[in-house]
Amino acid sequence: MPNNMVWYPFATKKGYLSFSYRSDNGFNQAMRRKQWLGMIVANVVNLIQPFNRPQLAFEKLSERAQESGFAYFKYVQEHYPKEKLYFIIKRDTPDYAKLKAMQHVVIHGSFQHFYLLHRASLFVSSETPGHAYFWRENMGLTANVVRTKPYVFLQHGVLGFKKLDNIFYGDRLTAPSLLITSSLFEQNIVTSQLDYDAKRAPITGLARWDMIDLAQERMNNRDKILVFYTWRPWLDDISDEAFRVSQYFQHIKATLTILSDYDDKQVILMMHPKLHATLDQSLLSKVKLWTDNDGPMNELLSSVATVITDYSSISWEAYYREIPVVFDMFDQTRYADQVGSYIDLDELPFGVKVTQDKHLQVALSEIANRNYHITSQELADKTKYFAFQDQGASERIHRQIMALNMKAIRRTKRHALMAAMFRVLHR
């Protein structure tokens, strides 16, 4: 539309006609012309040279180079420079500076980007394939190609406290060809809950952990407390007034009030933008609000003494780094009902849980009395939840990717497509 908004009709899952009116995500007419040209050229080349096709790596919204996607791409660049693995990034993002001097970097929205979306045989990312394209752009030939492209899911963190969306279920057209895991504990969740066989859920460790030197981590000066509460899906579309009286908002406000008087460590807050906009400025002035512009999460965690969270996978990375964790699951019953967990939330594998008998100050005092170290039992249990504590995950992942049978994967995709069509026809 002339105001750069996109309007289109679509059918909902229940068969109703609905309409979407949203921003164009920066996907302008010039890019659409590049997309058509890239699609045509790629399909011609695919016919002429069907083998030895490239692979594409990317991270969230093609805007970041901070975690497993970037760690794996960097490893391949350094150790297998002749391989055709490319990394997608938007030029106007802070992380682009990390990639400018590297080979095989693709600018999001360029002709090469659209060409490789069709030409690539495999995506490798800690995000779903849609992040390689334009977020919420789900119409058209390229969108369908992206949605059904075989991909390796590198994961953000260890599975446990939050159930994955059903697009990850092993029998779905949208399921990854490989879902990387970090231990037998996590692999058992994937095989028993998501219908994968063990070969599709290899135990390699997460590529992002290759950027962590545990020996150095133990010597770092840890002078921060990180507060990170995950977002709740039931708060997505409510008004600001309703949000301010929600249990979520009121509880976090009370937590920050308690921490505002905490002098031992600097309090760092990472939150959803809606929370930033509604919290009292006087309260925010007593904590450091951390955004993407302040640096990547992995760099922040290297100086964190304690993490306060609810159900976030950041807790697993803290545990891997031997940072004590406080779990504040104030809405556990509702969360378990509407989101779900693979772990019994009353029997947590690590950390200190806030309860009616053990409030936040008590939990923090326990950790301070240990000089901000994890317990000896937690240290002993690490091998149960992290099969590897080295910097070799990317190499193990690379071996798994090189061993993929792409012919068998395409056959599996065809079967999943037919199953999806059957489900649609028999609703």
N, C-alpha and C positions, 0 to 999 in steps of 0.2 A: 504494500500500500504506500501512498505518497509520504506518509509520516514514518516510514520504516518499520511499521508493525506488520505482523503476519496474521491473516484471518483465514481459517479454513474449517470446513465441516469434517466430522469423523464419526464413526460408529463406536459406541461404548461396548464393553464386554457383555452387557446385558441386552445389546441390540438396539439401544436408543440412539437417536440422532443428536449429536452435541456439536458445539462450536468452540473453537479456540481462537483467542485474540491475545497475542503475545508479542514480545520484541523479536526482532529478526536475528538475535544472537550474533550480530555482525556479519551475517551471511547475505551479502549484497548481490546485486545483479552481475557485477563484474566477476565475482566468485562463482556464480551459477554458470556463467559461460565457461570459465575454466574447468568447472566440474564436468560439463558435457564433453568438452574436448578431452579432458583427462580420462574419462570413462571410455570414450571411443578408442583412443590410442591404446589404453591398457588392454582392452578386450582383443584388439587386433594383435598386440604383442603376445598376449596369453595364448592365442591360437598358433602363432608362429613358434614361440618358445614356451611351451607349457611347463617346462621343468626349471629347476634352479631359480626359483622365484624368491624375492626378498622377504624380509620380516620387518614388522613395525613395532616399536616400543613407544610408550607414552604414559603420562600420569594424569591426574585429575584435571578434566576439562582442557587437556593439552596446554595447561598453564604452568605446570610445576616440573621441577627436576630435583626432587628431594628424597625420594624413597626408593622402593624396590625396582621400579621401572628404570630409573636413572642409574642405580647401582649396577644393575645387570648390563645395561647398555655400555656403561663406562668400562666394566670388566671385559666385555667382548671387544670393545675398541682397543683396549690395551693388550689383550692376549690373543685375539683372533681378528686382526685388523682387515683381513681379506674377506671376512664374512659380510654378507649384505644385510646387516641389521641397521635400520634407520630409526631416528628418534624425532617425534613430532613435538613442536613447541611454538607457542604464539610469540611473535617478535617483541611485542610490547609488554612482556611479563618480566619481573625481576630476575627470575631464574635463567632467562635467555643468556645472560652474561657468562654463565658457567659453560655454555655450549658453543659459544661463538668460534672458539679455536679448534673445535672437534670436527671430525669428518662425519658424513652421513647424517647431518642435522637437517631436518625438513621444516620449513616455515608453514605453519597452519594457515590454510586458505590459499596456498600457492597452487600452481598447476601440478607441481611434483607431488604435493600432498594428495590431491584428488586422484592422480595417476596411481600412486602407491596404495591408496585405499582399495583399488580394484586389482592391482597387480600383485600385492602381497599375498603370500600363502598363509601367513600366521601373524596374529597380534600377540605381543608379550607385554603384560601390564598388571599393575595392582588395581586397575579399574576395569569396568565393563567396556565392551567395544564402543559404546556410544560416546565415550570420552575422546575417541580419536576423531570424531566428526564434529557436529554442532549440537550442543545439548538441547534435547527435546525436539530436534529436527527428525521426525520419524516418518516422513512421507518421501516417496520417490525411490528410484532404482538404487542410488548410492546408499541411502539409508538402509534399505533391505540387505544389500551386500554387506555393509558394516555389521548389522545386527546378527547376521548368521555366519560371520567369518570365524573360522577356528581360532581359538586363543588360549593362551596359557595365563591362568590367574595367579599372580604372584602374591596376592593378599596384602592387606595393610598390617595386620597383626594376627595373633593366634585366635582361632575360633573358640568360643566358649560362652561369653556373657550375652551375646546377641545372635538370634537366629538369622540366617541369610534369607534373602528374598527367594521365592520359588523359581526365579529365572536361573538359579544355580543348581537346581535339582538335576541329578545326573542324566535323567532320561529326556531333558528338555532340549529343544533346538538351540536355546540360548546358553546352554551349559558349557563350561570350558572343557577343552580337551585334556588339560592337566590342571589340577587344583593343588598348588604347592602347600605342604604341611611341614611342621617343625618337630613333630614327635609322634610316637605311636599313639599317645593319648589323643592328639588332634586327628590323626589319621582314622582312628576308630570312630570319632564323631562323624567324619565325612563319609565313611563307608556304611555306618549303621543308620545315620540320619538323612543323608543326601543321596543315597543309592549310587555310590561310586564303587568300583573295585579298587583294590590297593594300588594297582599299577597307575591308575589315573589320579592318585593322591600321593605322590612320592614324598618321602621324608627327606628333605634337603636343608631345612632352615630357611629363613627369609633373607633375600638378597640385601635388604636394607641393613641387616645386622653386620654385613661385611664392612660397613663404615664405622663399626664400634670396636675399639681396642679395649677389651675388658681390663687388662692390666693397667692401662692408663686411666680408665674410668675410676678404678678404686683409689687412685691418688688425687683425683680432681677436687678442687675446692667447691663444695656444694653449699650454696648460700641462698637457695630459693625453695619456696613451696609452690608447686603448680596445682592450680584448681581447674578441673576440666569436667564439667557435667555434659553428658550427651543430650542431644535434642530429643524431644518427644513428638512422635508423629501426630498425636491428637491435638497438638498446638499449632499445626501448620496454618490453618485458615481462620483463626479466631481474631477478634479485634484487639487493639492495644489495651483497651479497658478490661476486657475479659482476661487477657494475658497477665495483667498486673495483679489480679486477684487469684490467679491460679496457684495451686500448691507448689508447682515447679518454681515460679518466680519468687514466691514468698519464702520458700525454703532456701534458695540460693542467696537471697537478700540477707536472710538471717545468718547464713554461713559466713558471708563476707563481713557482716557486722562483727562477728566473733573474731575473724582473722584480722580485722582492721587494727586491733590492739595487740597483734602478735609482733613482737619486736625482734625475735630471735632470727628470723629469716625474711627475705623479701617475698611478698606474695605476688605470684604471677597468675593472671586470669586469662583463660582462653574460653570464649563463649560464642554462641550463635549471635549474629548481628542484631536480631530482634531484642535480645537481652541487653546488648550494649546500649541500644537506643532508649530503653525504658528504665534502666537502673539510675538511681540518684547520683548525680555528678559528685556530690560530697563523699559518697561511698567509693566511687571509682577513683577518686583522687588519692585514696590510701592504698591502692593496689596498682600494679603495672598491667595494663591491658596489652596482651600480646597478639599481634596480627601477622599476616604473611610478610609484611614489609620489615618486621623485626628479625626475620630469619627463619630457617626451617626448624621443625620440631626436634630433629635429631641433635641439632646444635644446642638447643635450649636444654634438653634433657641431660646433657653432659654436666650441667651445673645445678641440677635439681636434687634437693635432699629428701623430699617427700612429695608424693603425688596424692591428691585428694580427688577421687572420681566416684562414679556410680557404676556404670556397666561398660565403660569404654575399653577398647582393646589397647589403649595406651598403658593400661595397667600391666599387660603382659610385657610390653617393652621395658617398663620400669623394673619389673621383676627380673628380666634378662640382664638389665644393667645393675641389678642388686640395689635398687632404690626402694625403700619401704613404701607401701601403698595403704591408704585409708579408703575403705569402701563406705560410701554414704548412700545406701539404697533406700531412700526415704519413701519411695512409692513402689516398693517391690511387688506388691500384690497386683497392682494395675499393670506394671511393666511386664510381669510374667504372663499375664493374661493377653495383653495386646501386642507385645513384641516377642517375648519368649526367650528362653535361654537353654543352652545345651548342658549347663551345669546346674546342680542343685544350689540355689542362691543362699541356702541356709548352711551349706557346707563348702565354704570357699577354699580353694587349694592354697591360697597364700593371702597375706595382707591382714589388716585389722579392720573389723567391721563395726561401724557405728550402730548402736542399738539404744533402746530405752535406758538400759543400765550402764552403757558405755557411750557417753556423748563425745562430741568431736574433741573437746579439750582433753579428755582422758586418753583418747586414742593418740593424739599428738604427744601427750606427755610420755606415754609408753615408748613411742619411737624416739623421742628426745633422750630418754633415759638409756637407750641403747646406742646413743651417739649417732643416730640416724643410719644404723646398719640393719639389714634384714636379720631375722633370727637364724640360729644355727640349723634349725629344722628346715626352714625355707631354703637355706643354702644347700643342704643335703638333698632336698627334693628337686633341685633345678634340673637334674639329669632326666627326671621323669617327664618334664614339660618342655625341655629343650634338648633334643638328641645331639645337637652339635653346638659348641660354644667357641667356635673358631671363626675365621674369616674366609671360609671356603664354600659358602652357600651358592654363590653365583656359578662356580665351577660345577657343582653338583647339579644345579638347574640346567646349565648348558648341556651337560651330558644327557639329561632327560629329554631336552628339546631335540638334540641331534638324533636321538633314538626314536623319535616319533614316526609312526607309519601314517603318512599323510593320506595315502590311498584308503586305508581303513577308516581314518577320521572322516573323510568325505563320504564314505559309505554310511557311517554312523549318523552323519548330518542328514543324509537323505532319509534314513529311517525315522529320525526325529521330526523331520519336516512332514512326512506322511502321518505320523502320530499326531502332530499339532493340527493338521488339516482334519483328521478324524475327530479330534476333540471339538473343533469348531462346528463341524457338521452335525454333531450329535449332542449339542447343548440343549 
